[in-house]
Amino acid sequence: MSPELCSAVSLELAQLERLLTGFAPLRRKVLSTPPDLIEIVALAGYLHSFYNGIENIFKRIAKDFAQTRLRGDLWHRELLTSVAQPTEQRPAVVSRELVAG
């Protein structure tokens, strides 16, 4: 793995950790109390940011290993499928069960 990829993934993981920590109180609250509209919007933004962080990690891995050209309507699915496949240069990033789930 290139130093640039390690750095990029570490940065994304740190941002995801801050996101998880920052939203922990709201996540705990809505387990026992239905969220109001503002909380729903906040949770939607939280989910979107989390998804984008994971997607950024997958895109950087795919780019670093030059394994996938992402284009077309199904590029998200292709990206997920590609990182679930081990290559000669790297192991699978996610399990096939996660992809199928």
N, C-alpha and C positions, 0 to 999 in steps of 0.2 A: 504494500500500500504506500502510495506516495506521501511525502510529508504534507503536501498541500491538502490532500484528501483527509489525512488525520486531523489537520488543523480545522478544516471546514466542518467535519463531522463533530469534532469536540465543541466547536462554537455552537452548532445547531443543538447539540445535547444540552449544553449549558443554558441556552435560551429556552428549551423545553422544560428544563428543571425549574427555571424562574417562573415560567408560565404555570406549571403544576403547583408550585409553592404559593404563588400569588392568588390563585383561584381556589386553593384548598378550603378557606372558610366558606365561600359560596357553595362549593360542592358539598360540604358537610351540611350546610343549612338546608339545601333543597332535598336532602335525604329524608328530612322530617317535616318540612313545610313546603307546600306547593309554591313554585316561584311566581313572582309577579311579572308583568310585562318587561320591566327593565332588567330583571334577573334573567329572563328568557333570552333577551337580546345579548346580554353579557355572556351567557353560557354558549350561545350560538357563535359569538366571536371567539370565545375560548376554544371551542371545538374546531372552528375553522383554522385558527392559528396553530393548534396542535397538529392537525392534518397536514397543513402546509409545511411544518417543520419536519415531519416524517417524510413527506414527499421530497423535500429538498435534500435530505440525506440520501434517499434512493436515487434521485437524479444525479447527485454528485458521484455516487458509486458507479452508476451506469456510465457516466461520462468518463470517469477515471479509467475504467476498464474497457472503454470504447466498445461496449457490447450491444448497445441499442440506439437506434435512431428513432427518436420519439416524434411521431407525427400522426395526423389523422384523428378521427373521433375516438378511437380506442387507446390512445397513448397512455392513459392512466393505468388501464388494465395491463397493457403490454409492459409497462414499467414494473408493476407489481409482480407479474409473472417472471420477468427477467431476473429480478433480484432474489426470487425464490429458487432459481436454478443455480446450482454450484457450477463454477467454471474451473479451468485449470489454474487460474490465477487467484481465485478466492472461493471460500465456502458459500453456501446459500446464506442470504442475509435474513430471510424469514422462512418459516416452514411452509410446506405445501398445504398443510392443514389450515394455516391461517389464511392463505390465498383462497382455498376452497370454502372457508367458513363464511 
